[in-house]
C-alpha cells in the first residue's frame, strides 16, 4: 500500500516535470530570434544561452577528449572553432542518455 502511494506520487511528479520541460522548451524556442551560425568560437557558443557550460568548462572538456577534433571542433591559431550542430548533438545524446537511465 505504502509503495503504491509512493509510485503514484512519482508518476504524478514525473508528468508535471515533463509538462514543465515541454513548456520551457517552447519558451526557449520562441526566444531564439536570430539563426545561430554553423561554426563559432567557444565564447560565441556560450553567449547564445543554449550551451550550458562556461568557456572554461568547455575548454577543459575539449582538452580531456570529450569532443572529437575535426568533428565537434577545429583548432585554428590557438582558438577553438566549434561546429554548432555537432555540439547540439552531444547535448541531445547526453540529455536523453541521462533521462532514460
N, CA, C and O atoms as a GROMACS GRO file, in nm:
protein
  404
    1UNK      N    1   0.082  -0.120   0.000
    1UNK     CA    2   0.000   0.000   0.000
    1UNK      C    3   0.087   0.126   0.000
    1UNK      O    4   0.066   0.218  -0.079
    2UNK      N    5   0.184   0.128   0.091
    2UNK     CA    6   0.272   0.243   0.100
    2UNK      C    7   0.351   0.262  -0.029
    2UNK      O    8   0.362   0.374  -0.079
    3UNK      N    9   0.405   0.154  -0.083
    3UNK     CA   10   0.482   0.163  -0.208
    3UNK      C   11   0.396   0.209  -0.324
    3UNK      O   12   0.442   0.283  -0.411
    4UNK      N   13   0.271   0.166  -0.326
    4UNK     CA   14   0.180   0.209  -0.433
    4UNK      C   15   0.158   0.360  -0.427
    4UNK      O   16   0.152   0.426  -0.531
    5UNK      N   17   0.146   0.414  -0.306
    5UNK     CA   18   0.129   0.559  -0.291
    5UNK      C   19   0.254   0.633  -0.339
    5UNK      O   20   0.244   0.735  -0.408
    6UNK      N   21   0.369   0.581  -0.303
    6UNK     CA   22   0.494   0.643  -0.345
    6UNK      C   23   0.505   0.641  -0.498
    6UNK      O   24   0.540   0.741  -0.560
    7UNK      N   25   0.475   0.526  -0.558
    7UNK     CA   26   0.482   0.514  -0.703
    7UNK      C   27   0.383   0.609  -0.771
    7UNK      O   28   0.415   0.668  -0.874
    8UNK      N   29   0.267   0.624  -0.714
    8UNK     CA   30   0.167   0.716  -0.768
    8UNK      C   31   0.218   0.860  -0.761
    8UNK      O   32   0.203   0.936  -0.857
    9UNK      N   33   0.278   0.897  -0.648
    9UNK     CA   34   0.334   1.031  -0.633
    9UNK      C   35   0.446   1.055  -0.734
    9UNK      O   36   0.457   1.163  -0.792
   10UNK      N   37   0.530   0.955  -0.754
   10UNK     CA   38   0.639   0.966  -0.850
   10UNK      C   39   0.583   0.984  -0.991
   10UNK      O   40   0.634   1.067  -1.068
   11UNK      N   41   0.481   0.909  -1.025
   11UNK     CA   42   0.420   0.920  -1.158
   11UNK      C   43   0.361   1.059  -1.180
   11UNK      O   44   0.377   1.118  -1.287
   12UNK      N   45   0.292   1.112  -1.079
   12UNK     CA   46   0.233   1.245  -1.090
   12UNK      C   47   0.342   1.351  -1.104
   12UNK      O   48   0.332   1.441  -1.188
   13UNK      N   49   0.446   1.339  -1.024
   13UNK     CA   50   0.558   1.434  -1.031
   13UNK      C   51   0.626   1.426  -1.166
   13UNK      O   52   0.662   1.529  -1.223
   14UNK      N   53   0.644   1.306  -1.217
   14UNK     CA   54   0.706   1.288  -1.348
   14UNK      C   55   0.624   1.356  -1.458
   14UNK      O   56   0.681   1.421  -1.546
   15UNK      N   57   0.493   1.342  -1.453
   15UNK     CA   58   0.407   1.407  -1.552
   15UNK      C   59   0.418   1.559  -1.543
   15UNK      O   60   0.425   1.627  -1.645
   16UNK      N   61   0.421   1.611  -1.420
   16UNK     CA   62   0.434   1.756  -1.401
   16UNK      C   63   0.568   1.806  -1.456
   16UNK      O   64   0.573   1.908  -1.525
   17UNK      N   65   0.674   1.733  -1.426
   17UNK     CA   66   0.806   1.773  -1.474
   17UNK      C   67   0.815   1.766  -1.626
   17UNK      O   68   0.873   1.854  -1.688
   18UNK      N   69   0.758   1.663  -1.685
   18UNK     CA   70   0.758   1.651  -1.831
   18UNK      C   71   0.684   1.767  -1.895
   18UNK      O   72   0.728   1.822  -1.996
   19UNK      N   73   0.571   1.803  -1.837
   19UNK     CA   74   0.494   1.916  -1.889
   19UNK      C   75   0.573   2.045  -1.876
   19UNK      O   76   0.571   2.130  -1.966
   20UNK      N   77   0.643   2.060  -1.765
   20UNK     CA   78   0.724   2.181  -1.743
   20UNK      C   79   0.841   2.188  -1.842
   20UNK      O   80   0.872   2.295  -1.893
   21UNK      N   81   0.904   2.074  -1.868
   21UNK     CA   82   1.014   2.070  -1.964
   21UNK      C   83   0.964   2.112  -2.102
   21UNK      O   84   1.029   2.191  -2.170
   22UNK      N   85   0.849   2.060  -2.143
   22UNK     CA   86   0.792   2.097  -2.273
   22UNK      C   87   0.762   2.247  -2.278
   22UNK      O   88   0.786   2.313  -2.379
   23UNK      N   89   0.709   2.298  -2.168
   23UNK     CA   90   0.677   2.441  -2.160
   23UNK      C   91   0.804   2.525  -2.172
   23UNK      O   92   0.806   2.625  -2.244
   24UNK      N   93   0.909   2.485  -2.101
   24UNK     CA   94   1.036   2.559  -2.107
   24UNK      C   95   1.100   2.550  -2.245
   24UNK      O   96   1.158   2.647  -2.293
   25UNK      N   97   1.091   2.433  -2.308
   25UNK     CA   98   1.145   2.418  -2.444
   25UNK      C   99   1.072   2.512  -2.540
   25UNK      O  100   1.134   2.572  -2.627
   26UNK      N  101   0.942   2.522  -2.524
   26UNK     CA  102   0.863   2.610  -2.609
   26UNK      C  103   0.905   2.756  -2.589
   26UNK      O  104   0.920   2.831  -2.685
   27UNK      N  105   0.924   2.795  -2.463
   27UNK     CA  106   0.966   2.932  -2.433
   27UNK      C  107   1.103   2.960  -2.493
   27UNK      O  108   1.125   3.066  -2.553
   28UNK      N  109   1.196   2.866  -2.475
   28UNK     CA  110   1.331   2.884  -2.529
   28UNK      C  111   1.328   2.896  -2.681
   28UNK      O  112   1.397   2.980  -2.738
   29UNK      N  113   1.248   2.813  -2.747
   29UNK     CA  114   1.239   2.818  -2.893
   29UNK      C  115   1.181   2.950  -2.941
   29UNK      O  116   1.221   3.002  -3.045
   30UNK      N  117   1.087   3.005  -2.866
   30UNK     CA  118   1.028   3.133  -2.903
   30UNK      C  119   1.127   3.248  -2.885
   30UNK      O  120   1.122   3.346  -2.959
   31UNK      N  121   1.218   3.235  -2.788
   31UNK     CA  122   1.314   3.341  -2.761
   31UNK      C  123   1.428   3.345  -2.862
   31UNK      O  124   1.498   3.446  -2.872
   32UNK      N  125   1.446   3.238  -2.935
   32UNK     CA  126   1.553   3.235  -3.034
   32UNK      C  127   1.506   3.315  -3.155
   32UNK      O  128   1.416   3.272  -3.228
   33UNK      N  129   1.567   3.429  -3.175
   33UNK     CA  130   1.521   3.514  -3.285
   33UNK      C  131   1.614   3.508  -3.406
   33UNK      O  132   1.567   3.501  -3.520
   34UNK      N  133   1.743   3.510  -3.383
   34UNK     CA  134   1.839   3.509  -3.494
   34UNK      C  135   1.894   3.369  -3.512
   34UNK      O  136   1.915   3.297  -3.415
   35UNK      N  137   1.919   3.330  -3.636
   35UNK     CA  138   1.977   3.198  -3.658
   35UNK      C  139   2.119   3.192  -3.601
   35UNK      O  140   2.194   3.290  -3.604
   36UNK      N  141   2.154   3.077  -3.551
   36UNK     CA  142   2.287   3.057  -3.494
   36UNK      C  143   2.379   3.010  -3.605
   36UNK      O  144   2.342   2.923  -3.684
   37UNK      N  145   2.501   3.068  -3.613
   37UNK     CA  146   2.594   3.026  -3.718
   37UNK      C  147   2.635   2.879  -3.703
   37UNK      O  148   2.628   2.823  -3.594
   38UNK      N  149   2.677   2.820  -3.813
   38UNK     CA  150   2.719   2.679  -3.810
   38UNK      C  151   2.847   2.659  -3.730
   38UNK      O  152   2.864   2.558  -3.663
   39UNK      N  153   2.938   2.756  -3.737
   39UNK     CA  154   3.066   2.747  -3.667
   39UNK      C  155   3.086   2.872  -3.584
   39UNK      O  156   3.054   2.983  -3.628
   40UNK      N  157   3.140   2.856  -3.462
   40UNK     CA  158   3.164   2.971  -3.376
   40UNK      C  159   3.269   2.938  -3.271
   40UNK      O  160   3.300   2.822  -3.245
   41UNK      N  161   3.322   3.044  -3.211
   41UNK     CA  162   3.419   3.025  -3.103
   41UNK      C  163   3.345   2.978  -2.978
   41UNK      O  164   3.222   2.983  -2.972
   42UNK      N  165   3.420   2.933  -2.880
   42UNK     CA  166   3.359   2.890  -2.754
   42UNK      C  167   3.284   3.007  -2.691
   42UNK      O  168   3.173   2.990  -2.641
   43UNK      N  169   3.345   3.125  -2.693
   43UNK     CA  170   3.282   3.243  -2.634
   43UNK      C  171   3.148   3.272  -2.701
   43UNK      O  172   3.049   3.301  -2.633
   44UNK      N  173   3.144   3.266  -2.832
   44UNK     CA  174   3.019   3.290  -2.905
   44UNK      C  175   2.916   3.182  -2.870
   44UNK      O  176   2.797   3.212  -2.853
   45UNK      N  177   2.961   3.058  -2.861
   45UNK     CA  178   2.870   2.948  -2.832
   45UNK      C  179   2.807   2.966  -2.693
   45UNK      O  180   2.687   2.945  -2.676
   46UNK      N  181   2.888   3.004  -2.595
   46UNK     CA  182   2.838   3.027  -2.460
   46UNK      C  183   2.739   3.143  -2.459
   46UNK      O  184   2.639   3.139  -2.388
   47UNK      N  185   2.767   3.247  -2.537
   47UNK     CA  186   2.682   3.366  -2.538
   47UNK      C  187   2.544   3.342  -2.601
   47UNK      O  188   2.455   3.425  -2.584
   48UNK      N  189   2.526   3.231  -2.673
   48UNK     CA  190   2.394   3.203  -2.730
   48UNK      C  191   2.291   3.174  -2.623
   48UNK      O  192   2.171   3.191  -2.644
   49UNK      N  193   2.337   3.129  -2.506
   49UNK     CA  194   2.246   3.091  -2.400
   49UNK      C  195   2.194   2.949  -2.414
   49UNK      O  196   2.120   2.901  -2.329
   50UNK      N  197   2.233   2.882  -2.521
   50UNK     CA  198   2.188   2.745  -2.544
   50UNK      C  199   2.295   2.642  -2.509
   50UNK      O  200   2.270   2.522  -2.516
   51UNK      N  201   2.411   2.689  -2.474
   51UNK     CA  202   2.520   2.599  -2.434
   51UNK      C  203   2.532   2.608  -2.282
   51UNK      O  204   2.560   2.716  -2.230
   52UNK      N  205   2.511   2.498  -2.210
   52UNK     CA  206   2.500   2.504  -2.064
   52UNK      C  207   2.632   2.513  -1.987
   52UNK      O  208   2.631   2.521  -1.864
   53UNK      N  209   2.745   2.512  -2.057
   53UNK     CA  210   2.874   2.512  -1.990
   53UNK      C  211   2.944   2.646  -2.008
   53UNK      O  212   2.920   2.717  -2.106
   54UNK      N  213   3.032   2.679  -1.914
   54UNK     CA  214   3.111   2.802  -1.924
   54UNK      C  215   3.222   2.783  -2.027
   54UNK      O  216   3.246   2.672  -2.075
   55UNK      N  217   3.288   2.894  -2.061
   55UNK     CA  218   3.401   2.885  -2.154
   55UNK      C  219   3.510   2.794  -2.098
   55UNK      O  220   3.562   2.707  -2.169
   56UNK      N  221   3.542   2.813  -1.971
   56UNK     CA  222   3.648   2.734  -1.909
   56UNK      C  223   3.611   2.586  -1.905
   56UNK      O  224   3.695   2.501  -1.935
   57UNK      N  225   3.488   2.555  -1.870
   57UNK     CA  226   3.445   2.415  -1.865
   57UNK      C  227   3.450   2.352  -2.004
   57UNK      O  228   3.489   2.236  -2.018
   58UNK      N  229   3.411   2.427  -2.105
   58UNK     CA  230   3.412   2.375  -2.242
   58UNK      C  231   3.555   2.347  -2.287
   58UNK      O  232   3.582   2.245  -2.351
   59UNK      N  233   3.647   2.438  -2.255
   59UNK     CA  234   3.788   2.415  -2.290
   59UNK      C  235   3.841   2.289  -2.221
   59UNK      O  236   3.911   2.209  -2.283
   60UNK      N  237   3.808   2.273  -2.094
   60UNK     CA  238   3.852   2.153  -2.021
   60UNK      C  239   3.795   2.027  -2.084
   60UNK      O  240   3.864   1.926  -2.096
   61UNK      N  241   3.669   2.033  -2.125
   61UNK     CA  242   3.607   1.917  -2.189
   61UNK      C  243   3.680   1.882  -2.318
   61UNK      O  244   3.702   1.765  -2.348
   62UNK      N  245   3.718   1.984  -2.395
   62UNK     CA  246   3.792   1.961  -2.519
   62UNK      C  247   3.927   1.899  -2.488
   62UNK      O  248   3.968   1.800  -2.549
   63UNK      N  249   3.997   1.958  -2.391
   63UNK     CA  250   4.131   1.910  -2.355
   63UNK      C  251   4.128   1.768  -2.298
   63UNK      O  252   4.224   1.693  -2.314
   64UNK      N  253   4.019   1.731  -2.235
   64UNK     CA  254   4.007   1.596  -2.177
   64UNK      C  255   3.953   1.494  -2.277
   64UNK      O  256   3.933   1.377  -2.242
   65UNK      N  257   3.929   1.538  -2.400
   65UNK     CA  258   3.888   1.445  -2.504
   65UNK      C  259   3.740   1.412  -2.510
   65UNK      O  260   3.702   1.311  -2.568
   66UNK      N  261   3.656   1.496  -2.452
   66UNK     CA  262   3.511   1.473  -2.459
   66UNK      C  263   3.457   1.493  -2.601
   66UNK      O  264   3.357   1.432  -2.640
   67UNK      N  265   3.525   1.577  -2.677
   67UNK     CA  266   3.482   1.608  -2.813
   67UNK      C  267   3.588   1.561  -2.912
   67UNK      O  268   3.707   1.555  -2.881
   68UNK      N  269   3.542   1.530  -3.032
   68UNK     CA  270   3.630   1.479  -3.136
   68UNK      C  271   3.676   1.594  -3.226
   68UNK      O  272   3.595   1.668  -3.282
   69UNK      N  273   3.809   1.607  -3.237
   69UNK     CA  274   3.864   1.712  -3.324
   69UNK      C  275   3.825   1.682  -3.469
   69UNK      O  276   3.817   1.566  -3.509
   70UNK      N  277   3.802   1.785  -3.545
   70UNK     CA  278   3.757   1.780  -3.684
   70UNK      C  279   3.611   1.736  -3.698
   70UNK      O  280   3.560   1.726  -3.809
   71UNK      N  281   3.544   1.709  -3.588
   71UNK     CA  282   3.400   1.682  -3.592
   71UNK      C  283   3.328   1.785  -3.504
   71UNK      O  284   3.245   1.862  -3.553
   72UNK      N  285   3.360   1.787  -3.376
   72UNK     CA  286   3.298   1.884  -3.285
   72UNK      C  287   3.366   2.020  -3.292
   72UNK      O  288   3.302   2.124  -3.274
   73UNK      N  289   3.496   2.019  -3.317
   73UNK     CA  290   3.572   2.144  -3.317
   73UNK      C  291   3.697   2.132  -3.404
   73UNK      O  292   3.741   2.023  -3.439
   74UNK      N  293   3.752   2.249  -3.436
   74UNK     CA  294   3.884   2.260  -3.500
   74UNK      C  295   3.962   2.364  -3.423
   74UNK      O  296   3.904   2.457  -3.366
   75UNK      N  297   4.092   2.349  -3.421
   75UNK     CA  298   4.176   2.448  -3.354
   75UNK      C  299   4.248   2.528  -3.462
   75UNK      O  300   4.327   2.473  -3.540
   76UNK      N  301   4.221   2.657  -3.466
   76UNK     CA  302   4.280   2.746  -3.566
   76UNK      C  303   4.345   2.863  -3.494
   76UNK      O  304   4.280   2.937  -3.421
   77UNK      N  305   4.475   2.878  -3.515
   77UNK     CA  306   4.551   2.986  -3.449
   77UNK      C  307   4.524   2.992  -3.299
   77UNK      O  308   4.494   3.099  -3.245
   78UNK      N  309   4.534   2.880  -3.233
   78UNK     CA  310   4.514   2.864  -3.088
   78UNK      C  311   4.371   2.896  -3.041
   78UNK      O  312   4.348   2.911  -2.921
   79UNK      N  313   4.276   2.906  -3.134
   79UNK     CA  314   4.135   2.925  -3.098
   79UNK      C  315   4.057   2.800  -3.137
   79UNK      O  316   4.080   2.741  -3.242
   80UNK      N  317   3.965   2.764  -3.050
   80UNK     CA  318   3.877   2.652  -3.081
   80UNK      C  319   3.757   2.706  -3.158
   80UNK      O  320   3.689   2.798  -3.112
   81UNK      N  321   3.731   2.648  -3.274
   81UNK     CA  322   3.613   2.681  -3.354
   81UNK      C  323   3.522   2.558  -3.350
   81UNK      O  324   3.559   2.450  -3.396
   82UNK      N  325   3.404   2.577  -3.294
   82UNK     CA  326   3.313   2.464  -3.271
   82UNK      C  327   3.206   2.455  -3.379
   82UNK      O  328   3.159   2.556  -3.430
   83UNK      N  329   3.170   2.334  -3.412
   83UNK     CA  330   3.060   2.308  -3.504
   83UNK      C  331   2.932   2.298  -3.420
   83UNK      O  332   2.916   2.205  -3.341
   84UNK      N  333   2.843   2.394  -3.436
   84UNK     CA  334   2.725   2.401  -3.351
   84UNK      C  335   2.638   2.276  -3.362
   84UNK      O  336   2.589   2.226  -3.261
   85UNK      N  337   2.618   2.224  -3.483
   85UNK     CA  338   2.533   2.106  -3.499
   85UNK      C  339   2.590   1.986  -3.424
   85UNK      O  340   2.516   1.910  -3.362
   86UNK      N  341   2.722   1.968  -3.430
   86UNK     CA  342   2.785   1.857  -3.359
   86UNK      C  343   2.775   1.876  -3.208
   86UNK      O  344   2.756   1.779  -3.134
   87UNK      N  345   2.788   1.999  -3.162
   87UNK     CA  346   2.779   2.027  -3.019
   87UNK      C  347   2.635   2.006  -2.970
   87UNK      O  348   2.614   1.957  -2.859
   88UNK      N  349   2.538   2.044  -3.051
   88UNK     CA  350   2.398   2.019  -3.015
   88UNK      C  351   2.372   1.869  -3.005
   88UNK      O  352   2.304   1.823  -2.914
   89UNK      N  353   2.427   1.796  -3.098
   89UNK     CA  354   2.412   1.650  -3.098
   89UNK      C  355   2.469   1.592  -2.969
   89UNK      O  356   2.410   1.502  -2.909
   90UNK      N  357   2.583   1.644  -2.925
   90UNK     CA  358   2.644   1.600  -2.799
   90UNK      C  359   2.547   1.624  -2.684
   90UNK      O  360   2.525   1.536  -2.601
   91UNK      N  361   2.489   1.745  -2.679
   91UNK     CA  362   2.395   1.778  -2.571
   91UNK      C  363   2.273   1.687  -2.574
   91UNK      O  364   2.230   1.637  -2.470
   92UNK      N  365   2.218   1.665  -2.692
   92UNK     CA  366   2.099   1.581  -2.704
   92UNK      C  367   2.129   1.438  -2.659
   92UNK      O  368   2.051   1.379  -2.585
   93UNK      N  369   2.241   1.384  -2.702
   93UNK     CA  370   2.277   1.248  -2.662
   93UNK      C  371   2.300   1.240  -2.512
   93UNK      O  372   2.259   1.143  -2.448
   94UNK      N  373   2.365   1.339  -2.457
   94UNK     CA  374   2.392   1.340  -2.314
   94UNK      C  375   2.262   1.353  -2.235
   94UNK      O  376   2.242   1.283  -2.136
   95UNK      N  377   2.174   1.443  -2.278
   95UNK     CA  378   2.048   1.466  -2.208
   95UNK      C  379   1.959   1.342  -2.214
   95UNK      O  380   1.908   1.297  -2.111
   96UNK      N  381   1.940   1.287  -2.332
   96UNK     CA  382   1.849   1.174  -2.346
   96UNK      C  383   1.906   1.047  -2.285
   96UNK      O  384   1.831   0.961  -2.240
   97UNK      N  385   2.040   1.033  -2.284
   97UNK     CA  386   2.102   0.917  -2.220
   97UNK      C  387   2.077   0.923  -2.070
   97UNK      O  388   2.041   0.822  -2.010
   98UNK      N  389   2.096   1.040  -2.011
   98UNK     CA  390   2.072   1.055  -1.867
   98UNK      C  391   1.925   1.041  -1.833
   98UNK      O  392   1.888   0.981  -1.732
   99UNK      N  393   1.841   1.095  -1.919
   99UNK     CA  394   1.698   1.096  -1.893
   99UNK      C  395   1.639   0.956  -1.896
   99UNK      O  396   1.549   0.924  -1.818
  100UNK      N  397   1.688   0.871  -1.986
  100UNK     CA  398   1.632   0.737  -2.000
  100UNK      C  399   1.695   0.638  -1.904
  100UNK      O  400   1.644   0.526  -1.888
  101UNK      N  401   1.803   0.676  -1.839
  101UNK     CA  402   1.872   0.582  -1.748
  101UNK      C  403   1.802   0.569  -1.616
  101UNK      O  404   1.847   0.494  -1.529
   0.00000   0.00000   0.00000
